[in-house]
């Protein structure tokens, strides 16, 4: 399943070598955390989150075939300086 997530995300971004997918397995759910280059995060999320929702739907469908539950999270770089509001 991790390979599926990596394959999809690497196909979307300009810097596929910077894509990292971490898999965390819990008792009832598996979490996939996606990290990408800061300039590629928007490509993974898409307009209004459409691409992110599509990735989640594909992974959940694959997991349902295996009777598993999964969650896909896209991690963003929050260390970027935020723009000041106009005064």
Helices and strands as residue ranges (DSSP letters): H 2-12, G 16-18, E 20-25, E 30-35, H 41-45, G 47-49, H 50-65, E 70-75
